[in-house]
C-alpha cells in the first residue's frame, strides 16, 4: 500500500503544481517532480541505482527528440513569417472563406488530420497552430483547439505506428489487430462530432455561430472520419493519412462553395487585429505578391504554400516503406562505434542514427534518428528552401534572423522537456508486474482493482494516462497493452474491445500530455499558461472518456469483439 501511495505522489505533485491558483511554470514543475520521482524510485522502491541513473541519462537524451521537433517547427514558422508567405496564405484562406469557423475546420481539423497520418510526433499542432494564430485567432485559444483536435487521428498516428508497433509485443493474429483498428475507428468516428464542437467552443465566442455553421462542421468532420473508418477495415497504415487527405479536399470545397456555412455580420470568434499584425511584424519587406485584391494568383499561392505542401511531400516520401527512404534514414549500419567507458558505447551510422547502448552497464539504451525525426527533414529543409524562394523579396539576413528567433523561443521548453522525459523514465523504471513493478504499472493495476467489472468503461483512461506520461500513443500502447490484456483475461472481457479502448485512450491523452502542451505553447510564444491549458483540456478529456467508455460498454453488450 505504501508503494502504491508513493507511485501516485510524483503525479499528484506535478498536477497540483501546474493547476493550483498561482501555477508553477512547467519549466520548473517538471524538473522538480522528476527529482521527487527519482528519490521515490531510488529510496522507496529501492530500484538498482545504476538502472535508475541510466534512465536519467536516457531521459535527458530522449528530450532531444521533442526539442528538435519544436525547434524545427519554430524555424519553419519564422521562415514563413519573415518571407511573408504566412501573410499570403492567410489572405488565400480568406479568399476560400472568410468564415472563421470554416478556417478553423480547414486548418485545425482536416489539415491536422492529414499531417498526423503522415508524421505524428506532435507535428500537426506545430504546423497548424502558427497558421491559425496568423489568421488572427488568439494564441491561447489556438493552443487549446489544436491540442484537443490532435487526438482522433492519433489512434493510427504516423502510418499506423501506434497500432502495428504499439501492440506488437502482444503478438496478436492479424485478424485481431484489424478488429482492434475497426472498433477504435468506430468509437472515434462517433465521438468526433462531439469533440470537434467542444474544441470549436474553446475558440468561438458565441454558441449561435456554431449552430449557424453546424451542417458544415458535421460534413467536414465526417469527411475525415468516414473514410478513416472505412480504411480501418483494410489496414492500419492509411486511415489517418488518406482520411485526412480526402477530408481536406472535401472541406475546402464545402467552404469554397459555402455549403453548410452561414456568414454573419459579427465576427464568430475573438480575433484581435493585433494578432494579425504580430504574425507579420517581423517581415522585413512586403513581397510583391501581397496585392490588395481579394484573390491570390495561383503561382503566388503555390509558392507561398510551399512550406506546407513541401512538408507534407517530404513526410510522405520518408514514411512510405515501399519507397525505401524510410529504411535508409533509419539504418543503424554501417556505423562508427565509440566506447565511452562506463557511460556505454556510442554509435553513429552513415544515416546519422545516433545511439548509446549499455548505459552504465545496464540494458538501458537510447536512439535518435537525426534525419528521420521531423526536424531537419522536413522542417529545416522546407524552411531553408522557403527563404531561398523568397530571396529577392526578403532581407538578406533572413536565415540569421529566423535562427536567432528560434533559439530565443527554445529557452523555456528546454528545461520543461528535460524534466518531462526524466519524469517519464522515472515513472516507468521497473517491471510491468510483480514486486519490482514500475509506478505506472502499479497505478494501472490499482485502477483496474477499484473499477472491477466496470473496467470497460474506464479502460480508455489507462491509455490516456500512458500518453500523459510519455507524450506518445505508441509508448502508451507498448506500456499498457499488456496490463489491459491481463485485466481483460481476469475479468473475462473481450480482448479486442479492451485494446481498442486502450488505443482510443492513448490518442485522447494527447490533449493533456505535458510534452505536447509545452511544445505548442513554445511555438506560439505563450508564457506560463501550461497549467491553464491542462485544466481546460482535462475537462474535454473527461467528456471524451465518457463517450469512449460508453461505446466500449455497448460493444461488449452487443457481443462485438468477443473471442478476439
Residue pairs with C-beta under 8 A, 6 or more apart in sequence:
2 44
3 44
3 45
3 442
4 442
4 443
4 446
6 40
6 44
6 45
6 439
7 40
7 439
7 440
7 442
7 443
7 446
8 439
8 443
9 36
9 40
10 33
10 34
10 36
10 37
10 40
10 423
10 426
10 427
10 439
11 427
11 439
11 443
13 32
13 33
13 36
14 29
14 30
14 33
14 423
14 514
15 534
17 23
17 24
17 29
17 32
17 33
18 24
18 26
18 29
18 514
18 530
18 531
18 534
19 531
19 534
19 535
20 531
23 29
23 528
23 530
23 531
23 532
24 32
24 531
25 412
25 416
25 527
25 528
25 530
26 416
26 419
26 420
26 514
26 517
26 518
26 530
26 531
27 412
27 413
27 414
27 415
27 416
27 419
28 415
29 419
30 415
30 416
30 418
30 419
30 420
30 423
30 514
30 518
31 415
31 418
31 419
31 422
32 419
33 419
33 423
34 59
34 419
34 420
34 422
34 423
34 426
37 422
37 423
37 426
37 427
37 439
38 52
38 56
38 422
38 426
40 426
40 439
41 47
41 52
41 426
41 429
41 430
41 439
42 49
42 52
45 429
45 430
45 436
45 439
47 429
47 430
47 436
48 362
50 360
50 361
50 362
51 360
51 362
51 364
51 429
52 426
52 429
53 360
54 359
54 360
54 362
54 364
55 364
55 422
55 425
55 426
55 428
55 429
56 422
56 425
56 426
57 343
57 356
57 359
57 360
57 364
57 366
58 356
58 359
58 364
58 365
58 366
58 425
59 421
59 422
59 423
59 424
59 425
59 426
60 418
60 421
60 422
61 356
61 366
61 368
62 366
62 421
62 425
63 417
63 418
63 420
63 421
63 422
64 368
65 121
65 368
65 373
66 121
66 122
66 417
66 420
66 421
66 471
66 515
66 519
67 410
67 413
67 414
67 417
68 373
68 375
68 376
69 121
69 122
69 123
69 126
69 373
69 374
69 375
69 379
69 519
70 122
70 126
70 410
70 413
70 417
70 519
70 522
70 523
71 375
71 406
71 410
72 374
72 375
72 376
72 379
72 380
72 383
73 123
73 126
73 127
73 130
73 379
73 519
73 523
74 405
74 406
74 409
74 410
74 522
74 523
75 379
75 380
75 383
75 402
75 403
75 406
76 127
76 307
76 311
76 379
76 380
76 382
76 383
76 386
77 86
77 130
77 523
78 282
78 383
78 401
78 402
78 405
78 406
79 85
79 307
79 383
79 384
79 386
79 387
79 398
79 402
80 86
80 89
80 130
80 307
80 383
80 386
81 130
81 134
81 279
81 280
81 282
81 283
82 282
82 283
82 284
82 387
82 394
82 395
82 398
82 401
82 402
83 283
83 287
83 386
83 387
83 389
83 390
83 393
83 394
83 398
84 280
84 283
84 285
84 286
84 287
84 289
84 290
84 304
84 390
84 393
84 394
85 303
85 304
85 305
85 306
85 307
85 386
85 390
86 130
86 131
86 134
86 279
86 280
87 134
87 279
87 280
87 283
87 290
88 287
88 289
88 290
88 296
88 300
88 301
88 304
89 131
89 134
89 301
89 304
89 305
89 308
90 131
90 134
90 135
90 276
90 279
91 290
91 296
92 296
92 301
92 304
92 305
93 103
93 106
93 107
93 135
94 103
94 135
94 294
95 294
95 295
95 296
96 102
96 106
96 252
96 255
96 256
97 103
97 106
97 255
97 256
97 258
97 261
98 263
99 213
99 255
99 258
99 261
99 263
99 268
100 135
100 137
100 203
100 204
100 267
100 268
100 269
100 271
101 200
101 204
101 209
101 210
101 213
101 216
101 217
101 261
101 268
101 269
102 213
102 216
102 251
102 254
102 255
102 261
103 132
103 135
103 255
104 132
104 137
104 145
104 200
104 203
104 204
104 269
105 196
105 216
105 217
105 220
105 221
105 251
105 255
106 220
106 248
106 251
106 252
106 255
107 128
107 131
107 132
107 135
108 128
108 132
108 142
108 145
108 146
108 149
108 199
109 149
109 196
109 220
109 221
109 224
109 247
109 251
110 220
110 223
110 224
110 244
110 247
110 248
110 250
110 251
110 252
111 124
111 127
111 128
111 244
111 248
111 308
112 124
112 125
112 127
112 128
112 146
112 149
112 150
112 153
112 244
113 124
113 152
113 153
113 224
113 228
113 240
113 243
113 244
113 247
113 248
114 240
114 241
114 244
114 245
114 247
114 248
114 312
115 123
115 124
115 127
115 128
115 244
115 311
115 312
115 315
116 123
116 124
116 150
116 153
116 154
116 157
116 158
116 240
116 244
117 153
117 156
117 157
117 158
117 159
117 238
117 239
117 240
117 241
117 242
117 243
117 244
117 245
118 158
118 159
118 241
118 312
118 315
118 316
118 319
119 158
119 315
119 319
119 374
120 154
120 157
120 158
120 161
121 158
121 373
121 374
122 150
122 471
122 515
122 516
122 519
122 520
123 315
123 374
124 146
124 150
124 153
125 143
125 146
125 147
125 150
125 516
125 519
125 520
125 523
126 519
126 520
126 523
127 308
127 311
128 146
129 142
129 143
129 146
129 520
129 523
129 524
130 279
130 523
130 524
132 142
132 145
132 146
133 139
133 142
133 275
133 279
133 524
134 275
134 276
134 279
134 280
135 271
135 276
135 279
136 271
136 272
136 273
136 275
136 276
136 279
137 145
137 203
137 269
137 271
137 275
138 203
138 270
138 271
138 272
138 275
139 275
139 524
139 525
139 526
140 526
140 529
140 532
140 533
141 202
141 203
141 269
141 270
142 203
142 524
143 517
143 520
143 521
143 524
143 526
143 529
143 533
144 199
144 202
144 203
144 533
144 536
144 537
145 199
145 200
145 202
145 203
146 520
147 510
147 511
147 516
147 517
147 520
147 533
147 537
148 195
148 198
148 199
148 202
148 511
148 537
148 540
149 195
149 196
149 199
150 510
150 511
150 516
151 195
151 507
151 508
151 510
151 511
151 544
152 188
152 191
152 192
152 195
152 225
152 507
153 224
153 228
153 239
153 240
153 243
153 244
153 507
154 162
154 240
154 473
154 506
154 507
154 510
155 162
155 163
155 184
155 185
155 188
155 240
155 473
155 503
155 504
155 506
155 507
156 162
156 163
156 181
156 185
156 228
156 232
156 236
156 237
156 239
156 240
157 240
157 473
157 474
157 507
158 319
159 237
159 238
159 241
159 319
159 320
159 321
160 235
160 236
160 237
160 238
160 239
160 240
161 474
162 472
162 473
162 474
162 476
162 477
162 503
162 506
162 507
163 177
163 180
163 181
163 184
163 236
163 477
163 503
164 177
164 236
164 237
165 474
165 478
166 473
166 474
166 475
166 476
166 477
166 478
166 481
166 503
166 506
167 177
167 180
167 477
167 481
167 499
167 503
168 478
169 478
169 481
169 482
170 481
170 482
170 485
170 499
172 180
176 495
176 496
176 564
177 236
178 232
178 233
178 235
178 236
179 496
179 500
179 561
179 564
180 496
180 499
180 500
180 503
180 564
181 232
181 235
181 236
181 239
181 500
181 503
182 229
182 232
182 233
182 500
183 496
183 497
183 500
183 555
183 560
183 561
184 232
184 500
184 501
184 503
184 504
185 225
185 228
185 229
185 232
185 239
186 229
186 551
187 500
187 501
187 504
187 547
187 548
187 551
187 552
187 555
188 225
188 228
188 504
188 507
189 225
189 226
189 228
189 229
190 547
190 551
191 504
191 544
191 547
191 548
191 551
192 221
192 222
192 224
192 225
193 217
193 218
193 221
193 222
194 543
194 544
194 547
195 540
195 543
195 544
196 217
196 221
197 210
197 217
198 540
198 543
199 540
200 210
200 217
201 207
201 210
202 536
203 269
203 270
204 210
204 268
204 269
205 267
205 268
205 269
205 270
206 266
206 268
209 264
209 268
209 269
210 217
212 262
212 264
213 260
213 261
213 262
213 268
214 260
215 259
215 260
216 254
216 255
216 259
216 260
216 261
217 260
218 260
219 250
219 254
219 259
219 260
220 247
220 250
220 251
220 254
223 246
223 247
223 250
223 251
223 254
224 243
224 244
224 246
224 247
224 248
224 251
225 243
225 247
227 239
227 242
227 243
227 246
227 247
228 239
228 240
228 243
228 244
228 247
229 239
231 238
231 239
231 242
231 243
232 239
241 316
253 259
254 260
254 261
255 261
282 401
282 405
283 394
284 394
284 395
284 398
284 401
285 393
285 394
285 395
287 390
287 393
287 394
288 393
289 296
289 297
289 300
289 303
289 304
289 393
296 304
302 309
303 389
303 390
306 382
306 385
306 386
306 389
307 382
307 383
307 386
310 378
310 381
310 382
310 385
310 386
311 378
311 379
311 382
313 378
314 377
314 378
314 381
314 382
315 374
315 378
317 323
317 325
318 325
318 326
318 329
318 372
318 377
318 378
319 326
320 326
321 327
326 372
328 351
329 351
329 353
329 369
329 371
329 372
329 377
330 351
330 353
330 369
330 372
331 349
331 350
331 351
331 353
332 347
332 349
332 351
332 353
332 355
332 367
333 349
334 349
334 350
335 347
335 348
335 349
335 350
335 353
336 347
336 348
336 349
337 345
337 346
337 347
338 345
338 346
338 347
338 348
339 345
339 346
340 346
340 356
342 360
342 361
343 356
343 359
343 360
344 356
344 357
344 358
344 359
344 360
344 361
344 365
345 356
345 357
345 358
346 354
346 355
346 356
347 353
347 354
347 355
347 356
347 357
348 354
348 355
351 369
351 371
352 369
352 370
352 371
353 367
353 368
353 369
353 370
353 371
353 372
354 367
354 368
354 370
355 365
355 366
355 367
355 368
356 365
356 366
356 367
357 365
358 365
359 365
359 366
370 376
371 377
383 402
384 399
387 394
387 398
387 399
387 402
390 398
391 398
395 401
409 522
409 523
409 525
410 522
412 522
412 527
413 518
413 519
413 521
413 522
416 514
416 518
416 530
417 515
417 518
420 471
420 514
420 515
420 518
421 515
423 469
424 469
424 470
424 471
426 439
427 438
427 439
427 440
427 469
428 438
428 439
428 440
428 469
428 470
428 479
429 438
429 439
430 436
430 437
430 438
430 439
430 441
431 437
431 438
431 441
432 438
432 441
432 479
432 482
432 483
433 441
433 445
433 483
433 486
437 445
440 465
440 466
440 469
440 479
440 480
441 483
443 465
444 462
444 465
444 480
444 483
445 483
447 458
447 461
447 462
447 465
448 455
448 462
448 483
448 487
451 457
451 458
452 491
453 491
455 487
455 491
455 493
455 498
456 493
456 497
456 498
456 501
456 549
456 552
456 553
456 556
457 549
457 550
457 552
457 553
458 545
458 549
459 484
459 487
459 498
459 501
459 502
459 505
459 549
459 552
460 501
460 502
460 504
460 505
460 508
460 544
460 545
460 548
460 549
460 552
461 505
461 545
461 549
462 480
462 483
462 484
462 502
462 505
463 473
463 476
463 477
463 480
463 484
463 501
463 502
463 503
463 504
463 505
463 506
463 507
463 508
463 509
464 476
464 505
464 506
464 508
464 509
464 512
464 541
464 545
465 476
465 480
465 505
465 509
466 475
466 476
466 477
466 479
466 480
466 505
466 506
466 509
467 473
467 475
467 476
467 505
467 506
467 507
467 508
467 509
467 510
467 512
467 513
468 509
468 512
468 513
468 514
469 476
470 476
470 479
470 513
470 515
471 510
471 513
471 514
471 515
471 516
473 503
473 506
473 507
473 509
473 510
474 506
476 502
476 505
476 506
476 509
477 502
477 503
477 506
480 502
480 506
481 499
481 502
484 498
484 499
484 501
484 502
485 495
485 498
485 499
487 493
487 498
488 494
488 495
488 498
488 499
489 495
493 556
494 555
494 556
494 560
494 561
494 562
494 563
494 564
495 561
495 564
496 561
496 564
497 552
497 555
497 556
497 560
497 561
497 564
498 552
499 564
500 552
500 555
500 561
501 548
501 549
501 552
504 548
505 545
505 548
508 541
508 544
508 545
508 548
509 541
510 516
511 537
511 540
511 541
512 534
512 537
512 538
512 541
514 530
514 534
517 530
517 533
517 534
517 537
518 530
521 527
521 529
521 530
521 533
555 561
